[in-house]
Amino acid sequence: MVARSSEVRSSAVRHSASPGAGGGRGRGVGRLAGLGLGGAALLVLLTGCDVGKAVDGFGWPQGGITPQSHRMYDLWIASCIAALAVGVFVWGLIFWCVIRYRKRGNALPVQTRYNLPMEFLYTIAPILVVSVLFYYTAVVQTGVDKLSKNPDLVVEVVGFKWNWQFNYRDGQGRDANTVASVLGTSEVIPVLVLPTGKSIRFEEQSRDVVHSFWVPELLFKRDVFPGNVRNVFEVTSIDQTGAWVGRCAELCGTYHAFMNFELRAVPPQEFDQFLAAKKAGKSTQEALEAIGQNPYATTTQPFDTRRTKNNFNPSDASAGAGS
C-alpha cells in the first residue's frame, strides 16, 4: 500500500511539473475570459429585448405608468438577467469539474495549488458584480426620490380610518392652501383625478395611525405617518390616461382591507375643467360628469361596513346571548 501511494504521488508530481502544464493553465484562463466576454455580450443583447414580458417580469409587476416605474422595472429585469448569467456560469463550472475530474481508477487527478489567475477571478469578479449592481441601484433610487423645485401640481394625501382625502393645494408645505378637495366615504370611493404629462408632488399625512399610499402601477408605496411627519414624493409624469385602483398597504385596523381609492388620469385640459368645477362648488361626481368621465370609481367598489345595531351590543340583548 505504501509503495502504491508513493507511485501515485510521484506520478501526480510528474504530471503537474510537465512542460505543458503552464500552457494548459493559460488555455483554461483564456477559456474563462472568453466565457466572461460572451456572457457580457449576451447580457447586452438580452437587455435590448423585452425579456421581462416573455417571463412575466421575473415576478415584478408590469404596466408601470410613470418614468420612475419604468426605470425600476428595467433595473429589476437587468439584475435578474445578470443573476442568471452568473448562475449559469457557476453551474457550468460545477458540472465541468464533476465530469472532468470524476474518479478514474486509483490515480489522483493533477493537483493544482496557488493558481493566481483563478484566485484573482473568484475574488475580483464578485466585487465587480456587486459594485455594478450597487451603482445602478443608487442611480435609480436617486432618480425615484428626486424632488423638483416647482412641480406642476401639489396634492395632499390624508389617510384616516378608514378612507382617504385628497386636497389640491396652491403651493408646497403645510402653509399652502387647499383649493379643492375629494373626500371618500363608506358609500362613495374617492377618485383622485390627476393630469397626464405633468409633474405631481404628493405630500402625505395621517389623522390617526400609520397608513400606506399604494397604487400598484406606480410600482412603489409610501407610508402615511401621523403627527408632524409629512412624507413627500414626486412623479415626473403619468404617461397614459386610465383608471387604476389604489390601496392602503399598511395594516391599520378593522377595515384596512377595504380602504381603497381610485387614481384617474385624464388629459391636462380635462383636469383643468375638473378642478375649475370643484372650485365652483360642484361635487366630485358632478365635476367628473362635466368632463365626460364616469362619476364613480370603476376599479373598486364601496365596502359593506355592517354597522347595524346588532354589531354594537344592543341594550335589549341579554349578556352572553348568541344567535
N, C-alpha and C positions, 0 to 999 in steps of 0.2 A: 504493500500500500504506500509506503514512504517513497519507494523508487518511482512508482507511477505518478504520485503527486509531484515529485521533483521534475519528471519529464514534462508534465503539463505546464508547470511554471516556466521552465526553460523555453518550451515551445512558444508560450504566450509572449515571453520577453523577446524571443527572436522575431516574432511577427510584429510586435509593436516597434521594434528597432529597425525594421526593414526600411530600405531607401524609399519605398513607395508610400510609407505611412504618412509623411508630411504632405505629399501630393493628394492623398485620399482626403485628408482633413481639409485641404484647400478646396477640393471639389465639393465637399459637404457644405462648407461655409458659402460657397458660390450658389449652391442649390437653395440654401436657406434665404440668401439675399434675393434670389430670383422669385422665390415664393412670396417674400415680403412685398416686392415690387408688383408682382401680379395681383396680390390681394389689394394693394393700394389702388391699382388701376381699376380693378373690379368694383371697389367701393365708390370711386368717382363715377363710373358708368351707371351703377345702380342708383346713386343719389340723384342722377339726372332723370330717372323714370319715376312714375307714381307707384313706387313699391308699396307704400302704405295702403293704397286702395286694394292691391292684389292680396294682401294678407290681413285685411280688416284693421289696418292701423297698428298692428302689433299690440292690440289692446287699448290703444289711445283713442278717445272719441274723435270722430271725423266730422266735417261740416262746420268748421270754425267760421265766424262772421266778422272777425277783426284782424288787422295785420298782426297784432300780438299773438293771437291764437294760431295763425299760420306759422309764425316763427317758432313757437313752442312745439307745434306738430312736426315741423321739419327737423328740429333738434332731436326729438324723440325717435323719429324714423332713422336718422343718421346714426344715433347711438346704438339702436338695435342692430343695424347693419354692421357697424364696427364690432359689436359684441359677437355677432355670428361669425364674422371673418376671423376674429381671434379664436373663437371656439373651434371652427373648422381646422385652423392651423394647429392648434394644440391636440385635437383629436387625431389629426393626421400623424403628428409626431408620435403619439402614444401607440397607434396601431402599427406604424412603421417599425418602432422599437420592438413591439411584440412579435412581429413577423421576422424582422431582420435578425434579432438576437434570441430567437427561440432556441431551446436546448437541442443540440445535435451531438448525440453520444455523450462521452465523458469529457470532451475537450472544452476548456474555458474559452469564451469569446475574447477578442482583443480588449485589453484593459486600457481605458483612456482616462488620464487624470490631468488636472491643471490645463484644461483646454481654454485658453484665454478668449478666443473669439466667441465660443459658446457661452462662457460666463458673462462676457460683455453683452451678448444678445439678451439673455434672460434677466439681466439686471437693468439694462437701459430701456428695453422695449416696454415693459410695464410702466416705467416712469413717463415715457413719451406718450403712451396711450392715455394715462390719467391726466397728464398736462394738457393734451389737446381737448379732452372732454371738459376739463375744468375751464379752459379758456372760452370755449363756445357756450358753455352753461352760463358763465359770468356775463358774456356779451348779451345773450338772450334775456337773462334776468334783469340786467340793467335797462334794456330796452322796454321790457314789460313794466317795470316800476317807474319809468321816466315820467315826470310831470312837466307840462308846458306852462309858461308864464300867463298866457291868455287863452284858455280854452274857449271854444265857440259856445259851449253850454255847460252850466253847472247844475247838477241835480243832487239834492239832499235826500238820502235814503234813510228813513226812520223805521226801525223794527220795533214791534211791540207784541205782546202776547194777545192774539196770535195772528197778526196781519201786518200790512205794510202801508206806509205813507210816503209818497214821492213829492217832494217840493221843488219846483222850478225856481231857481234863485237868480238874482240880478248881479251877483258877484261871488267872490270866494270867501270862505271862512264863516265864523259864527255871526259876524256883524252884517252879513249880506241880508237882503230882504227876500221874502218869498213872494213871487208874483202870481203863482198859480200852484194848485196842489191837487193830488189824486190820493184819495183815502179809500182803502179796502175795508169791507165789512164782511160779516158772516154770510150775507146774501149776495154780495157782488165782489167778484175777483178784481183787484186793482190792475189797471192796464197802464204800464209805463210806456208812454209814447216818446220815441226818440227819432231824430233825423238821421238819414244816411249821409255819409261823406263829411261829417263834422266831428271835430274833437270834443269829447264829452268827459267831464270830470265828475266822479261820484264821491260825495262826502257822506260818510255813514255814521250813524249813532243810534243807540238803543234807549228805549224808555224804561227798561226793566232788567232783563237778563241778556246774556250773550246770544246773539243770533248770527246767521251767516248768509250773505247775499251771494246767490249762485245761479247763474244762467249757464247750463252745460255748454252751449255753443260759444260762450266766451272762453271756455276751457280753463278757467281758474275761479276760485272762490275768494271772498274777502269777508272776514269776520266783522260783525257789527257789535261794538262794545258799549256798555252803559257808562255813565259818569262823564268825565271830561275828555275821554279818549275819542278822537274823531279820525276814523280810518279813511284815508283818501287814496283813490287810484284813478287812472285815466285810460281811456281807449282812444287811439288815434282817429278811428272812424269805424262805422258799421258799413260793411261792404254791400249789403243787399237788403231789399225790403222783405218783410215777412213777420211772422209771429212765432215766438218761442216761449216755452214755459220757464219760469224762474221759481226757485225753491229756497227755503231755509235749510241750510246744511249743518246746523248745529242743534243738537238735542236741547230744546228749550221748554219743554213741558207737555201738557196733555195733548194739545192739538198741533204739535210740531209737524207731524207728517202731512198736515193739510194746510200749512202756511205757505201757500203758493201765490204767485203773481204772473202776469204775462208781459213780456217785452215785445212791443210792437214798433217795428222800424218802418218809417214812411219817408217819402221824398221831402227835401227841405221845405219846399213851398207848401206842402200839405201840413208839415209840422208847424209852420208859421201861422197857418189858418187855425189849426187846433189850439195853439197857445193863445191866439187872439180871442177865440171863442171862450176859452177858460177865463181869461182876464175880464171878459164881458159878463161873467157870472153864470155861464152855462155849465151844466153838469158834464162829467167826463163822457157819459153816454151821448149826450146831445152834441158835444164837440166832436166826437168820433163820427157821428152820423153826418155832421156838417162837411166832413172831408171825404165822405163816401166809404167809411170804414165800418166794419161790424161793431156795434156799440158794446158788445160784451166779449169776454175772453173766449177764444176758440181752442186753446191748447189745454185748458184745465177747467174745472167747474167748482162751484162752492161746496163746502163740506156741510154735512148734517151735524149740527152741534149737539143734538139730542138734549137740549137744555129744557126739559119739562119738569113739572113738579115731582115726578117720580124719581128724578135724579138727585133731588135735594132733600131727601128725608122729610116728606110731608108730615105735618103735625098730627094728622089723623091716623098715622100708621103706628102700630104698636112696636115697641122695641124688640128687635130680634125677629120680626115677622118677615117672611120672604114670600115670593110668588113663583 
